[in-house]
Amino acid sequence: MTTEKTCFEEEAVSWRFDQRIGGSSIREHSTMWTDKHRGIRVTQEELLCKNACGYYGNPAWHGLCSKCWREKARPTGAPRQDTRPKNDGTPVTFSKFEEKKNIEKGHRINTMRRLFWGSPSSPKRQESSEDHTKALKAFQSLEPGDFAGFLKVLRSPPSQRLQSQCTAFLNTVEAYHDLPVQKQSDLVQDFYMSFSEHFSSFSEAHVTQIMEHVEKLTMTRLHKWVFCHDSCDDEQKDLLLQRRIRSLNWVTPQMLDVPFPNKSTTVTTDPFLPAITAIIEMDAKRAPQDKLACVSKCSHHVFEALSISNSEPANADDFLSGLIYVVLKANPPRLHSNVQYVIRFGLPHSLMAGESGYYFTNLSCAVAFIEKLDGPALNLSPEEFEGYMLNQRTPAVGEKRQKTASETQQLLEELKGRQEKLDKGMDTLNMQLQNWVQTVHSQLDEATSQFALVQKEIMSQADVSHGSSSSSQDASPQGDDKNQFLQVLTDQHAGPKDTDC
């Protein structure tokens, strides 16, 4: 353990978490730092493999990528052919790299064949070419992320050999779960390589998609056997890292140069809270790709929080500083074990390149930075840093709490004034409502009385009209007889009427 730590400290120079952010360097370059270089400085070149192979390295592999680290960690007696140039300082050419990869691949395939099918001299199992073609077409037609469809195709009769290979491998690892965790990691990586050979005719994107399903199927079942294995000290390192992060709970975003919302920004909660939640969820996942998805989700939330907190576009320095702040505030459970689990059993392409590889490399850098965090990295003297670690100095925290308390008190007073104003308005409105109700009642009473008077007048007029109509009806027959008599006399004196004829 001491040797490993010393080796890591030697390799940490190449990762250079830029200790220039503290001490005299920060005073000498304060203007340049404020204008151009915020946060923890790690360049893109420092994230890449030290062997210049083009892939992302990792502090757990002393700055190497997974392929270069496995090549370096191979036992001395194991067959190996070194195809690297001898001390000429030039990077490995593509042809040399492919040659080395093919040699390593052949060795692993032979190992897996001996594991599942016996010695190389044993007869190879025959398989119908028609079934093989049908199985390949079924795998090729899968939609991205369709894990249920992958299981259905794998269990179909044409894919029986692939299913048997998976079952045999899983049963083997479970039977030999007492093997050292590094041996288990080698077995899993060899299985990935041998299984991917079945899809050599596919495009790289299709192979990646299928192998992600294979990884999820394999590691979901093997998680309980290989995660935080008894053969390693992951549990002890988890406790040490958790205590270390807990002892750094006084670190503020300003100490890490993390852009944080000010008074003019309308932010009601911590903008990094979604990122904190995402990184905590990583421990609940089983497959390495699901854990990487949580890391990517956390990183996206960090960029979103930085865009809210900072008027300028977020850069790589801001991102790493924000990620360190998130890890310190979240203190994720079993962080070391989760990182090692992804390193040992994740697909190589997920860690060496792409978005997930970049974010995971930054997470590993953040963990390594927290483990080596000291006063100069936070622009503090050794005495101040030691006082903070021993809880003897809390001026910044006390000032921050006092500022928060005063702001809260101000908000409470403002809310109290608004509440009093609202109460007065409610009382005024209540009085106006009561007056309006009284006015309506009085108007209603007046209208009712007027209606009664009008109704009485109408009734009296109706009685008078009824009496006059009765008298007129009695006199009308005599008048009618008189009129009829006059009409007859007139017709008699007029004589016959003239006609057209």
Backbone hydrogen bonds, N-H to C=O, Kabsch-Sander energy under -0.5 kcal/mol:
donor,donor_aa,acceptor,acceptor_aa,energy
5,K,1,M,-2.1
6,T,2,T,-2.5
7,C,3,T,-2.6
8,F,4,E,-2.3
9,E,5,K,-2.3
10,E,6,T,-1.9
11,E,7,C,-2.2
12,A,8,F,-1.6
13,V,10,E,-0.9
14,S,11,E,-1.2
15,W,11,E,-0.7
16,R,12,A,-1.7
21,I,18,D,-1.6
22,G,19,Q,-1.6
25,S,22,G,-0.7
26,I,22,G,-0.7
27,R,23,G,-0.9
28,E,24,S,-2.3
29,H,25,S,-2.0
30,S,27,R,-0.6
33,W,29,H,-2.6
34,T,30,S,-2.4
35,D,31,T,-2.0
36,K,32,M,-2.7
37,H,32,M,-1.1
38,R,36,K,-0.7
40,I,317,D,-0.8
42,V,40,I,-0.7
47,L,43,T,-0.7
47,L,44,Q,-0.8
48,L,44,Q,-0.7
48,L,45,E,-0.7
49,C,55,Y,-3.0
50,K,63,G,-1.7
52,A,49,C,-1.6
56,Y,352,M,-2.6
57,G,47,L,-2.4
58,N,64,L,-0.8
61,W,58,N,-1.5
62,H,59,P,-1.8
63,G,58,N,-2.2
64,L,58,N,-0.5
64,L,61,W,-1.1
69,W,65,C,-2.4
70,R,66,S,-2.3
71,E,67,K,-2.2
72,K,68,C,-2.0
73,A,69,W,-2.6
74,R,70,R,-0.6
78,A,75,P,-1.1
83,T,81,Q,-0.7
87,N,85,P,-1.0
97,F,93,T,-2.5
98,E,94,F,-2.7
99,E,95,S,-2.3
100,K,96,K,-2.5
101,K,97,F,-2.4
102,N,98,E,-2.5
103,I,99,E,-2.0
104,E,100,K,-2.4
105,K,101,K,-2.6
106,G,102,N,-2.5
107,H,103,I,-2.0
108,R,104,E,-2.1
109,I,105,K,-2.6
110,N,106,G,-2.3
111,T,107,H,-1.8
112,M,108,R,-2.4
113,R,109,I,-2.5
114,R,110,N,-2.2
115,L,111,T,-1.6
116,F,112,M,-2.4
117,W,113,R,-2.7
118,G,114,R,-0.7
122,S,119,S,-1.7
132,H,128,S,-2.3
133,T,129,S,-2.6
134,K,130,E,-2.3
135,A,131,D,-2.6
136,L,132,H,-2.3
137,K,133,T,-2.3
138,A,134,K,-2.1
139,F,135,A,-2.3
140,Q,136,L,-2.4
141,S,137,K,-1.5
142,L,139,F,-1.1
146,D,143,E,-2.0
147,F,145,G,-1.7
150,F,146,D,-1.7
151,L,147,F,-2.2
152,K,148,A,-1.9
153,V,149,G,-2.3
154,L,150,F,-2.6
155,R,151,L,-1.7
156,S,153,V,-1.1
159,S,156,S,-1.1
160,Q,157,P,-1.7
163,Q,159,S,-2.3
164,S,160,Q,-2.5
165,Q,161,R,-2.2
166,C,162,L,-2.2
167,T,163,Q,-2.8
168,A,164,S,-2.7
169,F,165,Q,-2.1
170,L,166,C,-2.6
171,N,167,T,-2.5
172,T,168,A,-2.0
173,V,169,F,-2.5
174,E,170,L,-2.2
175,A,171,N,-2.1
176,Y,172,T,-2.0
177,H,174,E,-1.0
179,L,176,Y,-1.5
184,Q,180,P,-2.1
185,S,181,V,-2.3
186,D,182,Q,-2.2
187,L,183,K,-2.3
188,V,184,Q,-2.4
189,Q,185,S,-2.5
190,D,186,D,-2.5
191,F,187,L,-2.2
192,Y,188,V,-2.4
193,M,189,Q,-2.0
194,S,190,D,-2.6
195,F,191,F,-2.7
196,S,192,Y,-2.0
197,E,193,M,-0.8
197,E,194,S,-0.5
198,H,195,F,-1.3
199,F,196,S,-1.5
200,S,197,E,-1.3
202,F,199,F,-1.6
207,V,203,S,-2.3
208,T,204,E,-2.4
209,Q,205,A,-2.1
210,I,206,H,-2.5
211,M,207,V,-2.7
212,E,208,T,-1.8
213,H,209,Q,-1.3
214,V,210,I,-2.2
215,E,211,M,-2.7
216,K,212,E,-2.2
217,L,213,H,-2.6
218,T,214,V,-2.7
219,M,215,E,-2.9
220,T,216,K,-1.6
221,R,217,L,-0.9
222,L,218,T,-1.8
223,H,219,M,-1.1
225,W,222,L,-1.2
226,V,222,L,-1.9
227,F,223,H,-2.4
229,H,226,V,-0.8
232,C,229,H,-1.3
237,K,233,D,-2.1
238,D,234,D,-2.3
239,L,235,E,-1.9
240,L,236,Q,-2.2
241,L,237,K,-2.7
242,Q,238,D,-2.5
243,R,239,L,-2.4
244,R,240,L,-2.3
245,I,241,L,-2.6
246,R,242,Q,-2.3
247,S,243,R,-2.0
248,L,244,R,-0.6
248,L,245,I,-0.9
249,N,246,R,-1.2
251,V,248,L,-1.7
256,L,252,T,-1.1
257,D,254,Q,-0.9
258,V,253,P,-3.2
265,T,262,N,-1.2
267,V,265,T,-1.9
273,L,270,D,-1.8
276,I,272,F,-2.2
277,T,273,L,-2.3
278,A,274,P,-2.1
279,I,275,A,-2.1
280,I,276,I,-1.5
281,E,277,T,-1.6
282,M,279,I,-0.6
283,D,280,I,-1.0
284,A,281,E,-1.2
285,K,282,M,-1.2
290,D,287,A,-0.5
291,K,287,A,-1.8
292,L,288,P,-2.5
293,A,289,Q,-1.9
294,C,290,D,-1.6
295,V,291,K,-1.8
296,S,292,L,-2.7
297,K,293,A,-2.6
298,C,294,C,-2.5
299,S,295,V,-2.3
300,H,296,S,-2.4
301,H,297,K,-2.1
302,V,298,C,-1.9
303,F,299,S,-2.2
304,E,300,H,-2.2
305,A,301,H,-2.5
306,L,302,V,-2.4
307,S,303,F,-2.1
308,I,304,E,-1.5
309,S,305,A,-2.3
310,N,306,L,-1.9
319,F,315,N,-2.3
320,L,316,A,-2.3
321,S,317,D,-2.2
322,G,318,D,-2.8
323,L,319,F,-2.6
324,I,320,L,-2.3
325,Y,321,S,-2.1
326,V,322,G,-2.2
327,V,323,L,-2.3
328,L,324,I,-2.3
329,K,325,Y,-2.2
330,A,326,V,-2.7
331,N,327,V,-2.6
335,L,332,P,-0.9
338,N,334,R,-2.3
339,V,335,L,-2.3
340,Q,336,H,-2.5
341,Y,337,S,-2.3
342,V,338,N,-2.1
343,I,339,V,-2.1
344,R,340,Q,-2.6
345,F,341,Y,-2.4
346,G,342,V,-1.7
350,S,347,L,-1.0
351,L,347,L,-0.7
351,L,348,P,-1.2
352,M,348,P,-2.2
353,A,349,H,-1.0
357,G,353,A,-0.9
358,Y,354,G,-1.9
359,Y,355,E,-2.5
360,F,356,S,-2.5
361,T,357,G,-2.1
362,N,358,Y,-2.0
363,L,359,Y,-2.1
364,S,360,F,-2.4
365,C,361,T,-2.2
366,A,362,N,-2.5
367,V,363,L,-2.4
368,A,364,S,-2.3
369,F,365,C,-2.5
370,I,366,A,-2.3
371,E,367,V,-2.1
372,K,368,A,-1.2
373,L,370,I,-1.0
378,L,374,D,-0.6
378,L,375,G,-2.0
379,N,376,P,-1.3
380,L,375,G,-2.4
385,F,381,S,-2.7
386,E,382,P,-2.4
387,G,383,E,-2.1
388,Y,384,E,-2.3
389,M,385,F,-2.3
390,L,386,E,-1.7
391,N,388,Y,-1.4
392,Q,387,G,-2.9
393,R,387,G,-1.4
398,G,394,T,-2.8
399,E,395,P,-3.1
400,K,396,A,-2.4
401,R,397,V,-2.8
402,Q,398,G,-2.8
403,K,399,E,-2.7
404,T,400,K,-2.7
405,A,401,R,-2.8
406,S,402,Q,-2.6
407,E,403,K,-2.4
408,T,404,T,-2.5
409,Q,405,A,-2.7
410,Q,406,S,-2.4
411,L,407,E,-2.3
412,L,408,T,-2.5
413,E,409,Q,-2.5
414,E,410,Q,-2.3
415,L,411,L,-2.7
416,K,412,L,-2.5
417,G,413,E,-2.4
418,R,414,E,-2.2
419,Q,415,L,-2.3
420,E,416,K,-2.4
421,K,417,G,-2.4
422,L,418,R,-2.1
423,D,419,Q,-2.4
424,K,420,E,-2.4
425,G,421,K,-2.1
426,M,422,L,-2.1
427,D,423,D,-2.3
428,T,424,K,-2.6
429,L,425,G,-2.4
430,N,426,M,-2.3
431,M,427,D,-2.3
432,Q,428,T,-2.5
433,L,429,L,-2.1
434,Q,430,N,-2.2
435,N,431,M,-2.5
436,W,432,Q,-2.1
437,V,433,L,-2.1
438,Q,434,Q,-2.3
439,T,435,N,-2.6
440,V,436,W,-2.4
441,H,437,V,-2.3
442,S,438,Q,-2.5
443,Q,439,T,-2.6
444,L,440,V,-2.2
445,D,441,H,-2.4
446,E,442,S,-2.5
447,A,443,Q,-2.3
448,T,444,L,-2.0
449,S,445,D,-2.3
450,Q,446,E,-2.4
451,F,447,A,-2.1
452,A,448,T,-1.8
453,L,449,S,-2.0
454,V,450,Q,-2.5
455,Q,451,F,-2.1
456,K,452,A,-2.1
457,E,453,L,-2.4
458,I,454,V,-2.3
459,M,455,Q,-2.1
460,S,456,K,-2.4
461,Q,457,E,-2.4
462,A,458,I,-2.1
463,D,459,M,-1.8
464,V,460,S,-2.1
465,S,461,Q,-2.4
466,H,462,A,-1.8
467,G,463,D,-1.8
468,S,464,V,-1.9
469,S,465,S,-1.8
470,S,466,H,-1.2
471,S,467,G,-1.4
472,S,468,S,-1.8
473,Q,469,S,-1.5
474,D,470,S,-1.2
475,A,471,S,-1.4
476,S,472,S,-1.3
479,G,475,A,-1.2
480,D,476,S,-1.8
481,D,477,P,-2.1
482,K,478,Q,-2.2
483,N,479,G,-2.2
484,Q,480,D,-2.2
485,F,481,D,-2.3
486,L,482,K,-2.1
487,Q,483,N,-1.8
488,V,484,Q,-1.7
489,L,485,F,-1.8
490,T,486,L,-1.8
491,D,487,Q,-1.8
492,Q,488,V,-2.0
493,H,489,L,-1.9
494,A,490,T,-1.5
495,G,491,D,-0.9
495,G,492,Q,-0.5
